[in-house]
Amino acid sequence: MQIAKVSKILHSLNNGSISKFKGKDFDEIQLDDKEAVDSESDEEETEDLDDDEEYIEAVDIVSPMSAEQEPGSQGPVKKKPKSAPTPRHHWTPTEKGALKKLFRRNIIQGKTPCQLECLNAMKKESCLAKFPWKQIKFAVKNLITTQKRENKKLVDKM
């Protein structure tokens, strides 16, 4: 039933008689089982098809000039090949101790370190030099989260 109503609206839109549905709700649209089909509308449709074919031919003529795609248009998307997953690193007690020592203030304040702080820590501790600064940053962030979780457990026990 709804499909028929939508079809009727679209047909009226194509014929230019959409104004008869102006201000009506979708439920107010009545369907007539034996609605008369205008022979003029069929003729208009065939004329419209002829016009469309002419338009398509005109577009084909213009298309070679604009061979480049417009920015933002959807074109074929190239997928990046998936890289092999890197094995997860488990921090050694030495590395964890260095992180806790160098970032004690950050852990207490609950503040994640910035890039400069991570780079300085890499220079101070040779065991941290082999890691990218972001990995150090996230390790400290995880230490902060662990500390907060432990503090919450202590408060809940009291």
Residue pairs with C-beta under 8 A, 6 or more apart in sequence:
1 31
2 26
4 31
5 26
5 29
5 31
8 29
8 31
9 18
9 21
9 29
11 41
12 18
12 20
12 21
14 45
14 48
15 38
15 41
15 44
21 29
69 75
89 131
89 135
91 99
91 139
92 127
94 127
95 127
95 128
96 143
98 121
98 125
98 127
98 128
99 121
99 128
99 136
99 139
99 140
99 143
100 107
100 143
102 121
102 124
102 125
102 128
103 113
103 117
103 121
103 140
103 143
106 112
106 113
106 117
106 140
106 144
107 140
107 143
107 144
107 147
110 144
110 147
110 148
111 144
112 137
112 140
112 141
112 144
113 121
113 136
113 137
113 140
114 137
115 133
115 137
118 133
118 134
118 136
118 137
118 140
119 133
121 128
121 136
122 128
122 129
122 131
122 133
122 136
123 129
128 136
